[in-house]
Amino acid sequence: MANNLMRFAPFNDIAHFEPLRGFEDLLRDFRLAPSLRELEVRPSMKMDVTETDQAYTVKAEIPGMKKEDIKIDIDGNQVSITAETRQESEQKEGETVVRSERYFGRLFRSFTLAHEIDEANAVAKYQDGVLDLSLPKKARASAKQLTVS
């Protein structure tokens, strides 16, 4: 009987800071792990925006896209970036997908800047998964001074 005794330590998980240690076992017990594989994980488009007196520079991470699949719309001071990739459906007979983390779908990001953009002189480059936008500010119309007659 003494061989069947176990030491009980209720704060053991907290002390080792492994609060989710048994989570995968819980999912396996409830048979949820295969269905969780089907959930779609959408990546976000991470950006850096810098400003000078003449222009804005935007660097957006859009990995795994072709430059033909990236679309940029500029309307005044509103900038929208859309990137879309399609799923390649290649599955061999007798093969089961165990895990798939590659993303297929559409990314969209829209933001407003403080100044209007000169669309005619805007430049976009895409290399190594990073979209680099150079967005020159529109020259403000010079203030007109009226004389009172």
C-alpha positions in Angstrom: 0.0 0.0 0.0 2.8 2.4 0.8 4.2 1.9 -2.7 1.1 3.5 -4.3 1.4 6.8 -2.4 2.3 9.9 -4.5 3.5 13.2 -3.2 1.0 16.0 -4.0 2.4 19.4 -4.9 -0.4 21.7 -5.9 1.9 24.7 -6.8 4.4 22.6 -8.8 3.2 23.9 -12.3 3.3 27.5 -11.1 6.7 27.1 -9.5 8.1 25.8 -12.8 6.0 28.3 -14.8 4.5 25.7 -17.1 0.8 26.5 -16.8 0.0 25.1 -20.2 2.1 21.9 -20.0 -0.9 19.6 -20.0 -2.9 21.5 -22.7 -1.9 19.3 -25.6 -2.8 16.2 -23.5 -6.2 17.7 -22.8 -6.8 18.3 -26.5 -5.7 14.8 -27.4 -8.1 13.4 -24.7 -11.0 15.3 -26.3 -9.9 14.5 -29.8 -9.7 18.2 -30.7 -6.2 18.3 -32.0 -7.0 17.2 -35.6 -9.9 19.7 -35.9 -7.7 22.5 -34.5 -5.4 21.9 -37.5 -8.1 23.2 -39.7 -8.3 26.6 -38.1 -6.9 29.3 -40.3 -4.1 31.5 -38.8 -4.0 34.9 -40.5 -0.7 36.6 -40.4 -0.7 40.4 -40.1 1.2 42.9 -42.3 3.8 44.6 -40.1 4.8 48.0 -41.1 7.2 50.9 -40.4 6.3 54.4 -41.5 8.8 57.2 -41.4 8.4 60.9 -42.4 10.6 63.6 -43.7 9.6 67.1 -44.8 9.3 65.9 -48.4 8.0 62.3 -48.2 6.8 59.3 -46.2 8.6 56.0 -46.4 6.7 52.8 -45.7 8.3 49.4 -45.2 5.7 46.5 -45.0 6.6 42.9 -44.4 4.7 40.7 -46.9 6.6 37.5 -47.1 5.9 34.8 -49.7 4.1 37.0 -52.2 4.9 37.7 -55.8 5.2 41.4 -56.8 2.4 40.9 -59.4 0.0 39.9 -56.5 0.5 43.2 -54.6 -1.7 46.2 -55.2 -1.3 49.7 -53.8 -4.1 52.3 -53.9 -3.5 55.9 -53.0 -6.4 58.3 -52.6 -5.3 61.7 -51.2 -3.8 60.8 -47.9 -5.3 57.3 -47.7 -3.0 54.4 -48.6 -4.3 50.8 -49.0 -2.1 47.8 -49.6 -3.6 44.5 -50.7 -1.6 41.2 -51.3 -3.2 38.0 -52.4 -1.7 34.5 -52.8 -3.4 31.4 -54.1 -3.3 27.9 -52.7 -1.4 25.3 -54.7 -3.4 22.1 -54.4 -0.9 19.3 -54.8 -1.7 16.2 -52.7 -0.3 12.8 -53.5 -2.4 9.6 -53.1 -1.9 7.9 -49.8 -0.5 11.1 -48.3 -2.0 12.8 -45.2 -1.2 16.4 -44.3 0.1 16.3 -40.7 0.7 20.0 -40.3 0.4 23.0 -42.7 1.5 26.4 -41.6 1.8 28.1 -44.9 -0.7 30.9 -45.5 -2.9 31.2 -48.6 -5.3 34.1 -48.8 -5.5 37.8 -48.8 -3.7 40.4 -46.6 -5.0 44.0 -46.4 -3.8 47.1 -44.7 -5.1 50.6 -45.0 -3.9 53.7 -43.2 -4.3 57.5 -43.3 -1.3 59.9 -43.4 -1.3 63.6 -42.3 -0.5 64.9 -45.7 -1.8 64.2 -49.2 0.4 62.0 -51.4 1.7 62.9 -54.9 0.5 59.7 -56.6 2.3 60.5 -59.8 5.7 60.4 -58.1 5.1 57.5 -55.7 7.5 54.5 -56.0 7.0 50.9 -54.9 9.7 48.2 -54.7 9.3 44.7 -53.5 12.3 42.6 -52.6 13.0 39.7 -50.1 9.5 39.9 -48.7 9.5 43.6 -47.9 7.5 46.2 -49.7 9.2 49.6 -49.8 7.0 52.6 -50.6 8.3 56.1 -51.2 5.4 58.4 -51.0 6.2 62.1 -51.7 4.0 64.7 -50.1 1.9 66.8 -52.4 3.1 70.4 -52.6 0.6 72.6 -50.8 -0.9 75.3 -52.9 0.8 78.6 -52.0 -1.5 80.9 -50.0 -3.1 83.6 -52.1 -3.2 87.0 -50.7 -6.2 89.1 -51.7 -6.2 92.9 -51.7 -9.4 94.6 -50.5 -10.8 97.0 -53.0 
